Amino acid sequence: MKIFRHHEITKIANYVQDGGVIVYPTDTVWGIGGNALDENVAKKVKAIKGKAVDDKLIWLLPSLKAVEKFCGKITPEERKMLLKKRTTVIIQGQAVRVIRSGWLNCLLTACSVPLIGTSANLHGEPVIKSWRQGVRVFAEQEIAVVRGRKIYQPLPSSLVIFDQTQNPPQMKILRNGSGISMK
């Protein structure tokens, strides 16, 4: 197991670009991921977590421009929701979240590919809350852990999709989370 300090952004980005899997702090919970465009990385993440092979994984991106580059054109309604903190939007079948500032935005920009942003836990287990816990839980895995902040009350992002058959498109909340909610 490899351990990176959070300020080693270039080293972490190179590790991700070379097909490495990382456990890292996101804007919501601790995540496990890597290069979302690398099928082997996605398979490895799913195997580590115990997820089904056909399960979808959230992608984290640093900007709306990056979303359009990797997912195609976005509607004004999708754009508005992507700009909300901790809100994941399904764009043409792919769940994406924009991280607009901070350490994670710097890492995403350095990686230059979408980063898988699924929660760092084994299937059915609670999400880890610290890098030290990540080292313990994933000790037997061939991954890297990024030293970062402890997350005390981990809540997943809100998850929404727009029904494009409606005029105007209607938003449906699939998961209440730390972003928008039905409240």
Secondary structure, DSSP 8 states (H G I E B T S, - for coil): -EEEETT-HHHHHHHHHTT--EEEE-SSSEEEE-BTT-HHHHHHHHHHHT--TT----EEES-HHHHHHHH----HHHHHHHTSTTEEEEETTEEEEE--SHHHHHHHHHH-S-EE-EESS-TTS----SHHHHHHHTTTSS-EEEE----SS----EEEEEETTSSS-EEEEEE--SS----
